[in-house]
Amino acid sequence: MDEDLRHRITELVDEEHHLERAHIGRRLSDDERARLDALGVELDRTWDLLRRREARRRAGQDPDTEQERTTAVVEGYQQ
């Protein structure tokens, strides 16, 4: 599971970087901006789950009991 999460993070970061690099010097379209924003949210949620799984493992608890949190919960950390 953790390896899957790390792989997903890599894929999301790669897509994010591709979008950013493809538009150096010019604006993103509304659809591209929306996708970039969605990638950021998905990255936040995936990192959150991976960190909580690692914390459970360090505490001697079962990491498989962790579930992905909602966007509202994860993004609320940044406010």
mmCIF file as gemmi writes it, N, C-alpha and C atoms, coordinates in Angstrom:
data_model
loop_
_atom_site.group_PDB
_atom_site.id
_atom_site.type_symbol
_atom_site.label_atom_id
_atom_site.label_alt_id
_atom_site.label_comp_id
_atom_site.label_asym_id
_atom_site.label_entity_id
_atom_site.label_seq_id
_atom_site.pdbx_PDB_ins_code
_atom_site.Cartn_x
_atom_site.Cartn_y
_atom_site.Cartn_z
_atom_site.occupancy
_atom_site.B_iso_or_equiv
_atom_site.pdbx_formal_charge
_atom_site.auth_seq_id
_atom_site.auth_asym_id
_atom_site.pdbx_PDB_model_num
ATOM 1 N N . MET Axp A 1 ? 0.823 -1.193 0 1 0 ? 1 A 1
ATOM 2 C CA . MET Axp A 1 ? 0 0 0 1 0 ? 1 A 1
ATOM 3 C C . MET Axp A 1 ? 0.873 1.267 0 1 0 ? 1 A 1
ATOM 4 N N . ASP Axp A 2 ? 1.865 1.322 0.89 1 0 ? 2 A 1
ATOM 5 C CA . ASP Axp A 2 ? 2.71 2.513 0.952 1 0 ? 2 A 1
ATOM 6 C C . ASP Axp A 2 ? 3.461 2.717 -0.36 1 0 ? 2 A 1
ATOM 7 N N . GLU Axp A 3 ? 3.925 1.648 -0.945 1 0 ? 3 A 1
ATOM 8 C CA . GLU Axp A 3 ? 4.629 1.772 -2.224 1 0 ? 3 A 1
ATOM 9 C C . GLU Axp A 3 ? 3.68 2.295 -3.302 1 0 ? 3 A 1
ATOM 10 N N . ASP Axp A 4 ? 2.43 1.862 -3.275 1 0 ? 4 A 1
ATOM 11 C CA . ASP Axp A 4 ? 1.427 2.377 -4.212 1 0 ? 4 A 1
ATOM 12 C C . ASP Axp A 4 ? 1.211 3.873 -4.01 1 0 ? 4 A 1
ATOM 13 N N . LEU Axp A 5 ? 1.167 4.301 -2.747 1 0 ? 5 A 1
ATOM 14 C CA . LEU Axp A 5 ? 0.997 5.717 -2.448 1 0 ? 5 A 1
ATOM 15 C C . LEU Axp A 5 ? 2.19 6.524 -2.948 1 0 ? 5 A 1
ATOM 16 N N . ARG Axp A 6 ? 3.387 6.018 -2.716 1 0 ? 6 A 1
ATOM 17 C CA . ARG Axp A 6 ? 4.586 6.717 -3.194 1 0 ? 6 A 1
ATOM 18 C C . ARG Axp A 6 ? 4.606 6.806 -4.719 1 0 ? 6 A 1
ATOM 19 N N . HIS Axp A 7 ? 4.2 5.732 -5.373 1 0 ? 7 A 1
ATOM 20 C CA . HIS Axp A 7 ? 4.134 5.729 -6.836 1 0 ? 7 A 1
ATOM 21 C C . HIS Axp A 7 ? 3.107 6.759 -7.32 1 0 ? 7 A 1
ATOM 22 N N . ARG Axp A 8 ? 1.964 6.815 -6.659 1 0 ? 8 A 1
ATOM 23 C CA . ARG Axp A 8 ? 0.924 7.78 -7.035 1 0 ? 8 A 1
ATOM 24 C C . ARG Axp A 8 ? 1.43 9.21 -6.852 1 0 ? 8 A 1
ATOM 25 N N . ILE Axp A 9 ? 2.141 9.466 -5.763 1 0 ? 9 A 1
ATOM 26 C CA . ILE Axp A 9 ? 2.708 10.791 -5.523 1 0 ? 9 A 1
ATOM 27 C C . ILE Axp A 9 ? 3.656 11.169 -6.658 1 0 ? 9 A 1
ATOM 28 N N . THR Axp A 10 ? 4.502 10.237 -7.057 1 0 ? 10 A 1
ATOM 29 C CA . THR Axp A 10 ? 5.436 10.487 -8.157 1 0 ? 10 A 1
ATOM 30 C C . THR Axp A 10 ? 4.689 10.826 -9.439 1 0 ? 10 A 1
ATOM 31 N N . GLU Axp A 11 ? 3.639 10.083 -9.737 1 0 ? 11 A 1
ATOM 32 C CA . GLU Axp A 11 ? 2.853 10.349 -10.941 1 0 ? 11 A 1
ATOM 33 C C . GLU Axp A 11 ? 2.218 11.739 -10.898 1 0 ? 11 A 1
ATOM 34 N N . LEU Axp A 12 ? 1.659 12.095 -9.75 1 0 ? 12 A 1
ATOM 35 C CA . LEU Axp A 12 ? 1.011 13.396 -9.606 1 0 ? 12 A 1
ATOM 36 C C . LEU Axp A 12 ? 2.017 14.538 -9.744 1 0 ? 12 A 1
ATOM 37 N N . VAL Axp A 13 ? 3.175 14.388 -9.105 1 0 ? 13 A 1
ATOM 38 C CA . VAL Axp A 13 ? 4.219 15.409 -9.192 1 0 ? 13 A 1
ATOM 39 C C . VAL Axp A 13 ? 4.705 15.539 -10.63 1 0 ? 13 A 1
ATOM 40 N N . ASP Axp A 14 ? 4.886 14.42 -11.306 1 0 ? 14 A 1
ATOM 41 C CA . ASP Axp A 14 ? 5.319 14.46 -12.705 1 0 ? 14 A 1
ATOM 42 C C . ASP Axp A 14 ? 4.311 15.222 -13.567 1 0 ? 14 A 1
ATOM 43 N N . GLU Axp A 15 ? 3.029 14.94 -13.368 1 0 ? 15 A 1
ATOM 44 C CA . GLU Axp A 15 ? 1.998 15.637 -14.149 1 0 ? 15 A 1
ATOM 45 C C . GLU Axp A 15 ? 1.975 17.124 -13.805 1 0 ? 15 A 1
ATOM 46 N N . GLU Axp A 16 ? 2.119 17.438 -12.53 1 0 ? 16 A 1
ATOM 47 C CA . GLU Axp A 16 ? 2.151 18.831 -12.089 1 0 ? 16 A 1
ATOM 48 C C . GLU Axp A 16 ? 3.317 19.576 -12.743 1 0 ? 16 A 1
ATOM 49 N N . HIS Axp A 17 ? 4.49 18.976 -12.71 1 0 ? 17 A 1
ATOM 50 C CA . HIS Axp A 17 ? 5.675 19.599 -13.303 1 0 ? 17 A 1
ATOM 51 C C . HIS Axp A 17 ? 5.528 19.747 -14.819 1 0 ? 17 A 1
ATOM 52 N N . HIS Axp A 18 ? 4.952 18.745 -15.448 1 0 ? 18 A 1
ATOM 53 C CA . HIS Axp A 18 ? 4.737 18.819 -16.896 1 0 ? 18 A 1
ATOM 54 C C . HIS Axp A 18 ? 3.842 20.007 -17.254 1 0 ? 18 A 1
ATOM 55 N N . LEU Axp A 19 ? 2.753 20.16 -16.514 1 0 ? 19 A 1
ATOM 56 C CA . LEU Axp A 19 ? 1.851 21.288 -16.762 1 0 ? 19 A 1
ATOM 57 C C . LEU Axp A 19 ? 2.56 22.62 -16.555 1 0 ? 19 A 1
ATOM 58 N N . GLU Axp A 20 ? 3.313 22.714 -15.481 1 0 ? 20 A 1
ATOM 59 C CA . GLU Axp A 20 ? 4.024 23.962 -15.18 1 0 ? 20 A 1
ATOM 60 C C . GLU Axp A 20 ? 5.087 24.28 -16.236 1 0 ? 20 A 1
ATOM 61 N N . ARG Axp A 21 ? 5.867 23.286 -16.608 1 0 ? 21 A 1
ATOM 62 C CA . ARG Axp A 21 ? 6.944 23.505 -17.589 1 0 ? 21 A 1
ATOM 63 C C . ARG Axp A 21 ? 6.405 23.798 -18.983 1 0 ? 21 A 1
ATOM 64 N N . ALA Axp A 22 ? 5.275 23.216 -19.308 1 0 ? 22 A 1
ATOM 65 C CA . ALA Axp A 22 ? 4.701 23.411 -20.639 1 0 ? 22 A 1
ATOM 66 C C . ALA Axp A 22 ? 4.187 24.833 -20.836 1 0 ? 22 A 1
ATOM 67 N N . HIS Axp A 23 ? 4.065 25.585 -19.749 1 0 ? 23 A 1
ATOM 68 C CA . HIS Axp A 23 ? 3.478 26.922 -19.858 1 0 ? 23 A 1
ATOM 69 C C . HIS Axp A 23 ? 4.393 28.024 -19.329 1 0 ? 23 A 1
ATOM 70 N N . ILE Axp A 24 ? 5.668 27.77 -19.335 1 0 ? 24 A 1
ATOM 71 C CA . ILE Axp A 24 ? 6.605 28.801 -18.897 1 0 ? 24 A 1
ATOM 72 C C . ILE Axp A 24 ? 6.464 29.998 -19.841 1 0 ? 24 A 1
ATOM 73 N N . GLY Axp A 25 ? 6.214 31.15 -19.25 1 0 ? 25 A 1
ATOM 74 C CA . GLY Axp A 25 ? 6.098 32.358 -20.034 1 0 ? 25 A 1
ATOM 75 C C . GLY Axp A 25 ? 4.713 32.642 -20.581 1 0 ? 25 A 1
ATOM 76 N N . ARG Axp A 26 ? 3.761 31.766 -20.319 1 0 ? 26 A 1
ATOM 77 C CA . ARG Axp A 26 ? 2.385 32.041 -20.753 1 0 ? 26 A 1
ATOM 78 C C . ARG Axp A 26 ? 1.397 31.457 -19.747 1 0 ? 26 A 1
ATOM 79 N N . ARG Axp A 27 ? 0.204 31.996 -19.778 1 0 ? 27 A 1
ATOM 80 C CA . ARG Axp A 27 ? -0.83 31.615 -18.813 1 0 ? 27 A 1
ATOM 81 C C . ARG Axp A 27 ? -1.399 30.223 -19.091 1 0 ? 27 A 1
ATOM 82 N N . LEU Axp A 28 ? -1.81 29.578 -18.004 1 0 ? 28 A 1
ATOM 83 C CA . LEU Axp A 28 ? -2.541 28.329 -18.132 1 0 ? 28 A 1
ATOM 84 C C . LEU Axp A 28 ? -3.979 28.635 -18.514 1 0 ? 28 A 1
ATOM 85 N N . SER Axp A 29 ? -4.576 27.739 -19.267 1 0 ? 29 A 1
ATOM 86 C CA . SER Axp A 29 ? -6.007 27.892 -19.557 1 0 ? 29 A 1
ATOM 87 C C . SER Axp A 29 ? -6.785 27.624 -18.273 1 0 ? 29 A 1
ATOM 88 N N . ASP Axp A 30 ? -8.059 27.944 -18.275 1 0 ? 30 A 1
ATOM 89 C CA . ASP Axp A 30 ? -8.893 27.687 -17.097 1 0 ? 30 A 1
ATOM 90 C C . ASP Axp A 30 ? -8.912 26.2 -16.76 1 0 ? 30 A 1
ATOM 91 N N . ASP Axp A 31 ? -8.998 25.354 -17.783 1 0 ? 31 A 1
ATOM 92 C CA . ASP Axp A 31 ? -8.996 23.906 -17.55 1 0 ? 31 A 1
ATOM 93 C C . ASP Axp A 31 ? -7.664 23.434 -16.976 1 0 ? 31 A 1
ATOM 94 N N . GLU Axp A 32 ? -6.584 23.974 -17.487 1 0 ? 32 A 1
ATOM 95 C CA . GLU Axp A 32 ? -5.261 23.594 -16.986 1 0 ? 32 A 1
ATOM 96 C C . GLU Axp A 32 ? -5.06 24.077 -15.555 1 0 ? 32 A 1
ATOM 97 N N . ARG Axp A 33 ? -5.514 25.282 -15.252 1 0 ? 33 A 1
ATOM 98 C CA . ARG Axp A 33 ? -5.425 25.812 -13.883 1 0 ? 33 A 1
ATOM 99 C C . ARG Axp A 33 ? -6.238 24.935 -12.936 1 0 ? 33 A 1
ATOM 100 N N . ALA Axp A 34 ? -7.431 24.526 -13.369 1 0 ? 34 A 1
ATOM 101 C CA . ALA Axp A 34 ? -8.283 23.658 -12.544 1 0 ? 34 A 1
ATOM 102 C C . ALA Axp A 34 ? -7.589 22.317 -12.307 1 0 ? 34 A 1
ATOM 103 N N . ARG Axp A 35 ? -6.961 21.784 -13.338 1 0 ? 35 A 1
ATOM 104 C CA . ARG Axp A 35 ? -6.248 20.51 -13.2 1 0 ? 35 A 1
ATOM 105 C C . ARG Axp A 35 ? -5.061 20.658 -12.25 1 0 ? 35 A 1
ATOM 106 N N . LEU Axp A 36 ? -4.334 21.743 -12.37 1 0 ? 36 A 1
ATOM 107 C CA . LEU Axp A 36 ? -3.19 21.984 -11.484 1 0 ? 36 A 1
ATOM 108 C C . LEU Axp A 36 ? -3.668 22.092 -10.032 1 0 ? 36 A 1
ATOM 109 N N . ASP Axp A 37 ? -4.76 22.778 -9.811 1 0 ? 37 A 1
ATOM 110 C CA . ASP Axp A 37 ? -5.327 22.882 -8.465 1 0 ? 37 A 1
ATOM 111 C C . ASP Axp A 37 ? -5.754 21.509 -7.945 1 0 ? 37 A 1
ATOM 112 N N . ALA Axp A 38 ? -6.402 20.724 -8.813 1 0 ? 38 A 1
ATOM 113 C CA . ALA Axp A 38 ? -6.849 19.383 -8.419 1 0 ? 38 A 1
ATOM 114 C C . ALA Axp A 38 ? -5.661 18.484 -8.092 1 0 ? 38 A 1
ATOM 115 N N . LEU Axp A 39 ? -4.582 18.618 -8.851 1 0 ? 39 A 1
ATOM 116 C CA . LEU Axp A 39 ? -3.369 17.845 -8.573 1 0 ? 39 A 1
ATOM 117 C C . LEU Axp A 39 ? -2.823 18.191 -7.191 1 0 ? 39 A 1
ATOM 118 N N . GLY Axp A 40 ? -2.821 19.47 -6.855 1 0 ? 40 A 1
ATOM 119 C CA . GLY Axp A 40 ? -2.344 19.889 -5.541 1 0 ? 40 A 1
ATOM 120 C C . GLY Axp A 40 ? -3.153 19.293 -4.42 1 0 ? 40 A 1
ATOM 121 N N . VAL Axp A 41 ? -4.457 19.274 -4.581 1 0 ? 41 A 1
ATOM 122 C CA . VAL Axp A 41 ? -5.335 18.692 -3.561 1 0 ? 41 A 1
ATOM 123 C C . VAL Axp A 41 ? -5.096 17.192 -3.445 1 0 ? 41 A 1
ATOM 124 N N . GLU Axp A 42 ? -5.01 16.525 -4.576 1 0 ? 42 A 1
ATOM 125 C CA . GLU Axp A 42 ? -4.781 15.08 -4.553 1 0 ? 42 A 1
ATOM 126 C C . GLU Axp A 42 ? -3.426 14.738 -3.93 1 0 ? 42 A 1
ATOM 127 N N . LEU Axp A 43 ? -2.427 15.554 -4.214 1 0 ? 43 A 1
ATOM 128 C CA . LEU Axp A 43 ? -1.113 15.36 -3.583 1 0 ? 43 A 1
ATOM 129 C C . LEU Axp A 43 ? -1.209 15.53 -2.067 1 0 ? 43 A 1
ATOM 130 N N . ASP Axp A 44 ? -1.897 16.564 -1.621 1 0 ? 44 A 1
ATOM 131 C CA . ASP Axp A 44 ? -2.067 16.793 -0.184 1 0 ? 44 A 1
ATOM 132 C C . ASP Axp A 44 ? -2.738 15.598 0.481 1 0 ? 44 A 1
ATOM 133 N N . ARG Axp A 45 ? -3.792 15.089 -0.132 1 0 ? 45 A 1
ATOM 134 C CA . ARG Axp A 45 ? -4.531 13.961 0.45 1 0 ? 45 A 1
ATOM 135 C C . ARG Axp A 45 ? -3.68 12.689 0.48 1 0 ? 45 A 1
ATOM 136 N N . THR Axp A 46 ? -2.917 12.463 -0.592 1 0 ? 46 A 1
ATOM 137 C CA . THR Axp A 46 ? -2.089 11.262 -0.662 1 0 ? 46 A 1
ATOM 138 C C . THR Axp A 46 ? -0.947 11.329 0.345 1 0 ? 46 A 1
ATOM 139 N N . TRP Axp A 47 ? -0.27 12.49 0.433 1 0 ? 47 A 1
ATOM 140 C CA . TRP Axp A 47 ? 0.791 12.663 1.428 1 0 ? 47 A 1
ATOM 141 C C . TRP Axp A 47 ? 0.239 12.503 2.843 1 0 ? 47 A 1
ATOM 142 N N . ASP Axp A 48 ? -0.927 13.062 3.089 1 0 ? 48 A 1
ATOM 143 C CA . ASP Axp A 48 ? -1.547 12.96 4.408 1 0 ? 48 A 1
ATOM 144 C C . ASP Axp A 48 ? -1.748 11.498 4.798 1 0 ? 48 A 1
ATOM 145 N N . LEU Axp A 49 ? -2.29 10.712 3.887 1 0 ? 49 A 1
ATOM 146 C CA . LEU Axp A 49 ? -2.523 9.299 4.172 1 0 ? 49 A 1
ATOM 147 C C . LEU Axp A 49 ? -1.205 8.565 4.403 1 0 ? 49 A 1
ATOM 148 N N . LEU Axp A 50 ? -0.224 8.822 3.578 1 0 ? 50 A 1
ATOM 149 C CA . LEU Axp A 50 ? 1.073 8.153 3.74 1 0 ? 50 A 1
ATOM 150 C C . LEU Axp A 50 ? 1.697 8.506 5.097 1 0 ? 50 A 1
ATOM 151 N N . ARG Axp A 51 ? 1.665 9.77 5.473 1 0 ? 51 A 1
ATOM 152 C CA . ARG Axp A 51 ? 2.242 10.181 6.773 1 0 ? 51 A 1
ATOM 153 C C . ARG Axp A 51 ? 1.513 9.554 7.954 1 0 ? 51 A 1
ATOM 154 N N . ARG Axp A 52 ? 0.185 9.492 7.865 1 0 ? 52 A 1
ATOM 155 C CA . ARG Axp A 52 ? -0.568 8.886 8.965 1 0 ? 52 A 1
ATOM 156 C C . ARG Axp A 52 ? -0.324 7.388 9.052 1 0 ? 52 A 1
ATOM 157 N N . ARG Axp A 53 ? -0.161 6.724 7.906 1 0 ? 53 A 1
ATOM 158 C CA . ARG Axp A 53 ? 0.172 5.296 7.913 1 0 ? 53 A 1
ATOM 159 C C . ARG Axp A 53 ? 1.545 5.069 8.557 1 0 ? 53 A 1
ATOM 160 N N . GLU Axp A 54 ? 2.512 5.924 8.194 1 0 ? 54 A 1
ATOM 161 C CA . GLU Axp A 54 ? 3.853 5.802 8.771 1 0 ? 54 A 1
ATOM 162 C C . GLU Axp A 54 ? 3.832 6.067 10.275 1 0 ? 54 A 1
ATOM 163 N N . ALA Axp A 55 ? 3.035 7.028 10.715 1 0 ? 55 A 1
ATOM 164 C CA . ALA Axp A 55 ? 2.924 7.321 12.15 1 0 ? 55 A 1
ATOM 165 C C . ALA Axp A 55 ? 2.331 6.138 12.903 1 0 ? 55 A 1
ATOM 166 N N . ARG Axp A 56 ? 1.318 5.507 12.345 1 0 ? 56 A 1
ATOM 167 C CA . ARG Axp A 56 ? 0.725 4.326 12.992 1 0 ? 56 A 1
ATOM 168 C C . ARG Axp A 56 ? 1.754 3.202 13.093 1 0 ? 56 A 1
ATOM 169 N N . ARG Axp A 57 ? 2.495 3 12.033 1 0 ? 57 A 1
ATOM 170 C CA . ARG Axp A 57 ? 3.499 1.94 12.027 1 0 ? 57 A 1
ATOM 171 C C . ARG Axp A 57 ? 4.548 2.205 13.117 1 0 ? 57 A 1
ATOM 172 N N . ARG Axp A 58 ? 5.031 3.451 13.219 1 0 ? 58 A 1
ATOM 173 C CA . ARG Axp A 58 ? 6.022 3.807 14.251 1 0 ? 58 A 1
ATOM 174 C C . ARG Axp A 58 ? 5.454 3.627 15.66 1 0 ? 58 A 1
ATOM 175 N N . ALA Axp A 59 ? 4.154 3.806 15.8 1 0 ? 59 A 1
ATOM 176 C CA . ALA Axp A 59 ? 3.503 3.659 17.104 1 0 ? 59 A 1
ATOM 177 C C . ALA Axp A 59 ? 3.14 2.206 17.401 1 0 ? 59 A 1
ATOM 178 N N . GLY Axp A 60 ? 3.493 1.297 16.495 1 0 ? 60 A 1
ATOM 179 C CA . GLY Axp A 60 ? 3.191 -0.114 16.708 1 0 ? 60 A 1
ATOM 180 C C . GLY Axp A 60 ? 1.74 -0.472 16.414 1 0 ? 60 A 1
ATOM 181 N N . GLN Axp A 61 ? 1.061 0.391 15.667 1 0 ? 61 A 1
ATOM 182 C CA . GLN Axp A 61 ? -0.333 0.151 15.317 1 0 ? 61 A 1
ATOM 183 C C . GLN Axp A 61 ? -0.442 -0.275 13.857 1 0 ? 61 A 1
ATOM 184 N N . ASP Axp A 62 ? -1.606 -0.761 13.499 1 0 ? 62 A 1
ATOM 185 C CA . ASP Axp A 62 ? -1.86 -1.25 12.15 1 0 ? 62 A 1
ATOM 186 C C . ASP Axp A 62 ? -2.073 -0.08 11.181 1 0 ? 62 A 1
ATOM 187 N N . PRO Axp A 63 ? -1.164 0.129 10.228 1 0 ? 63 A 1
ATOM 188 C CA . PRO Axp A 63 ? -1.338 1.237 9.284 1 0 ? 63 A 1
ATOM 189 C C . PRO Axp A 63 ? -2.512 1.036 8.336 1 0 ? 63 A 1
ATOM 190 N N . ASP Axp A 64 ? -2.955 -0.199 8.165 1 0 ? 64 A 1
ATOM 191 C CA . ASP Axp A 64 ? -4.047 -0.479 7.239 1 0 ? 64 A 1
ATOM 192 C C . ASP Axp A 64 ? -5.399 0.013 7.731 1 0 ? 64 A 1
ATOM 193 N N . THR Axp A 65 ? -5.457 0.469 8.969 1 0 ? 65 A 1
ATOM 194 C CA . THR Axp A 65 ? -6.723 1.015 9.47 1 0 ? 65 A 1
ATOM 195 C C . THR Axp A 65 ? -6.926 2.461 9.039 1 0 ? 65 A 1
ATOM 196 N N . GLU Axp A 66 ? -5.878 3.093 8.518 1 0 ? 66 A 1
ATOM 197 C CA . GLU Axp A 66 ? -5.993 4.48 8.063 1 0 ? 66 A 1
ATOM 198 C C . GLU Axp A 66 ? -6.732 4.532 6.735 1 0 ? 66 A 1
ATOM 199 N N . GLN Axp A 67 ? -7.562 5.549 6.597 1 0 ? 67 A 1
ATOM 200 C CA . GLN Axp A 67 ? -8.309 5.796 5.368 1 0 ? 67 A 1
ATOM 201 C C . GLN Axp A 67 ? -7.999 7.209 4.882 1 0 ? 67 A 1
ATOM 202 N N . GLU Axp A 68 ? -8.128 7.416 3.593 1 0 ? 68 A 1
ATOM 203 C CA . GLU Axp A 68 ? -7.905 8.739 3.033 1 0 ? 68 A 1
ATOM 204 C C . GLU Axp A 68 ? -8.953 9.704 3.591 1 0 ? 68 A 1
ATOM 205 N N . ARG Axp A 69 ? -8.504 10.881 3.997 1 0 ? 69 A 1
ATOM 206 C CA . ARG Axp A 69 ? -9.414 11.888 4.534 1 0 ? 69 A 1
ATOM 207 C C . ARG Axp A 69 ? -10.013 12.713 3.402 1 0 ? 69 A 1
ATOM 208 N N . THR Axp A 70 ? -11.117 13.366 3.719 1 0 ? 70 A 1
ATOM 209 C CA . THR Axp A 70 ? -11.779 14.203 2.724 1 0 ? 70 A 1
ATOM 210 C C . THR Axp A 70 ? -10.927 15.43 2.413 1 0 ? 70 A 1
ATOM 211 N N . THR Axp A 71 ? -11.21 16.013 1.276 1 0 ? 71 A 1
ATOM 212 C CA . THR Axp A 71 ? -10.511 17.232 0.877 1 0 ? 71 A 1
ATOM 213 C C . THR Axp A 71 ? -10.71 18.329 1.913 1 0 ? 71 A 1
ATOM 214 N N . ALA Axp A 72 ? -11.925 18.476 2.417 1 0 ? 72 A 1
ATOM 215 C CA . ALA Axp A 72 ? -12.21 19.533 3.389 1 0 ? 72 A 1
ATOM 216 C C . ALA Axp A 72 ? -11.344 19.392 4.635 1 0 ? 72 A 1
ATOM 217 N N . VAL Axp A 73 ? -11.128 18.18 5.097 1 0 ? 73 A 1
ATOM 218 C CA . VAL Axp A 73 ? -10.309 17.958 6.284 1 0 ? 73 A 1
ATOM 219 C C . VAL Axp A 73 ? -8.846 18.258 5.987 1 0 ? 73 A 1
ATOM 220 N N . VAL Axp A 74 ? -8.339 17.687 4.913 1 0 ? 74 A 1
ATOM 221 C CA . VAL Axp A 74 ? -6.911 17.844 4.588 1 0 ? 74 A 1
ATOM 222 C C . VAL Axp A 74 ? -6.599 19.286 4.227 1 0 ? 74 A 1
ATOM 223 N N . GLU Axp A 75 ? -7.4 19.91 3.421 1 0 ? 75 A 1
ATOM 224 C CA . GLU Axp A 75 ? -7.128 21.273 3.007 1 0 ? 75 A 1
ATOM 225 C C . GLU Axp A 75 ? -7.366 22.262 4.153 1 0 ? 75 A 1
ATOM 226 N N . GLY Axp A 76 ? -8.123 21.879 5.151 1 0 ? 76 A 1
ATOM 227 C CA . GLY Axp A 76 ? -8.343 22.726 6.32 1 0 ? 76 A 1
ATOM 228 C C . GLY Axp A 76 ? -7.081 22.943 7.123 1 0 ? 76 A 1
ATOM 229 N N . TYR Axp A 77 ? -6.087 22.041 6.952 1 0 ? 77 A 1
ATOM 230 C CA . TYR Axp A 77 ? -4.815 22.175 7.657 1 0 ? 77 A 1
ATOM 231 C C . TYR Axp A 77 ? -4.09 23.437 7.234 1 0 ? 77 A 1
ATOM 232 N N . GLN Axp A 78 ? -4.353 23.903 6.015 1 0 ? 78 A 1
ATOM 233 C CA . GLN Axp A 78 ? -3.594 25.023 5.463 1 0 ? 78 A 1
ATOM 234 C C . GLN Axp A 78 ? -4.196 26.375 5.828 1 0 ? 78 A 1
ATOM 235 N N . GLN Axp A 79 ? -5.307 26.385 6.494 1 0 ? 79 A 1
ATOM 236 C CA . GLN Axp A 79 ? -5.95 27.657 6.838 1 0 ? 79 A 1
ATOM 237 C C . GLN Axp A 79 ? -5.511 28.15 8.181 1 0 ? 79 A 1
